Amino acid sequence: ASPAATGRGAGASGATIRGLALIVGAVLVGIVLLRATDPSPTFASTDRGPVVTPDTDGSTEATEAPGDGTTAPTAEEGEEDTTTTDPDGGRAEVQVVVTNAADGVAGLAGRVSAEVEEAGFTDVDAVDADVAAPASVVYFAPGFEDAAAEVAELLDPVPDVAALPDPAPATSGDLSEAEVVVFATADLDG
């Protein structure tokens, strides 16, 4: 007798479908649990805060940062924007740390530091990152968004600008007093 004649064919295919659905469900639950509990092995948090993109007219505009679903507040018309260096160029007072975050590119932090110093930033240190970064980025401490955007504009290609994550990425130097931190990767070697 065939399985259809005995009534087992329909039950067997239903059990197969239920079994496959159970496996797919278990895989999806596993993925969700891994993403929720496994920290990313990157050099810094993926929640970098608001990303500030320098405009060609010298102003900056906050855009949505990856992973946080928010945008940075911007000064409304008539409100004073207090997140700038002094209008006279205060570059000499801004502490900048340039970090070589490129694998196998010796001296990159020193070369980028020289570019930043030539533009008038005189308090510039060069250090090495403990872990290579996937892309160049200029981080800023609270109140130094505009200074970070100015530093980013000096570099080619212009890297993203974002709030300095807490905890700060690990480097061979001390970032506790840094106001602008450049993580330079191989794209800036040229």
N, C-alpha and C positions, 0 to 999 in steps of 0.2 A: 504494500500500500504506500502511496506517496505521502510526503509530509502534509500536503494540503488536504488529503483525504482523511488523515488522522486528526487534523486540527492543530498540529504543532508548528506548521510553517508560519502562520501569522504571529504566533506567540514568540517564536525564535527571532523573527525580524524586529518585533517590538522590543525584545530584550536587548538586541544588538544596538538599536537606536538609543535606548535608555542608558546602556553601558557607555556608548560614545559621548552622550550628553554629560554623563557623570565625569568622564575623563576630561572633557573640555572645561567643565566647571571647576574641577580641581586645579587644572593648569592656570586658569584665570585667577582663582583665589591665591595660588602660589605667587603669581606675578605681582598682584596687588600687595601681598604681605611683604615680599622682597623689596618693593619700591618704598613701602612705608617704614621698614625697619632697617634697611641696609644703607649706611651713609655712602655717599659718592666718594670714590677714591681720587678725586681731582685735587688740585693744589689749593682750592678755595671753595667756599660755598657757592652753589649755583644760584642762590638767592642773593644777587649782588646789589639789590636796591635799585633806585631809579637810574636809568641810563640817560646821560645828558649828551645831546648831539650838538656840536658847535655849528651854528649857521654861518653863512658866508659874510653876514653883516657884523659878526663879532658877538651877537647875542647867543644865548643858549636856550634850548627847548628840551623839556623833560619828556621822555617817551616811556612806554611800558617796558618794564624790565622783565626778562625771562623768569618765570616761576613765581612771581609774587602777585600778579593780577592787579596791581595798582599803578598809579602814575604819581609822580612827585607834584606837589602843589606848586603853582606858579604865581608870581605876584600879579594881582589884579590891577587894572588901570587905576592909578591914584595911590596904590600901595607901594611902599618902599621895599625894594629887594635888598636884603641884608646879607646875601651870600656871595659877596664879591671881595676881591682884594681892593686896596684903596685905589681910587681913580687915577692917581699920579703914577701908577705903574707898579707899586709895591712888590715887584718881583723879587727884590733883594731880601725881603723879609719872609718869603715863603720857603719852608723847608721841603725840598724835593729829594726823594730817594728813588734812584733808578736801579731796577733789579734785573739781572740777566736771568731770564726764565726760558732760555733757548738751550736745547740739547746740542752740545758740540760746537757752539759759537763763542769761542774765547774772546774776551775783551769787549763784548757787546755793551755791557752796562757803562763802561768807560767812554765808548764812542757816543752813545746816546746822551750821557751826562755832559759831554763837551758841547753837543748841539744845544742842550737846554741852557747851559751856562752862557754860551755866546748870545743868547736871547735876553740876558739880563737876570736870570735866576742865579744868584750867587751862592746860596746855601744848598749845594747839591752833593749827595753822596752816591757812590756806586757800590752795590752789593750783589751777591748771588742768591737766587731762589733755591730752596731745598728741593723743589719739584718743578719740572718743566711745565710751562703753561701751554694750553692749546692755541691761544691767540694773544696778541698784545692788547693791553688794556691800561688805562690811566685811572687810578683810584683817587678819591679825595676824602679828606676828613671833613666833618661838618663845618660849613662856612667857607669851604675852599673849592666849590664847584667851578667858579669862573676861572680860577687859577689852573685847575686841572684841564679845563677846556682850552686854555691858552697853551699849556704844555702839549696837549694832544695835537693842536694845530701846527706845532713846530715839526711834527714827525710825519714821515711819508712811508707807508700810507697812514692816514689819520686813524688811530685806534679808538675803540669805544671808550667812553668815560662813565664811571660808575662809582657809587659810594663805597668806601673802604669797608670790606666785610669784617664782622666781628665773630670769631677771632680773625685777625689779619693773617694772610698767607705767610707761611714759614720762610724765613730768609736767613742769610748769614749775618745780617745786620739788625739793628733795633729799629722797628717801625713805630714805636710808641709815641715819638715826637713828630713823626712825619705828617705833613699836611697834604702833600701830593705824592703818590707812589706810582711809578711807571713800571709795569711788568712787560719787559721787552722780549719779544720772541724773534725768530729768524726773519720774519717779514720786515723788520726794521733794520736788518743788516744789509746796508747797501748804500 
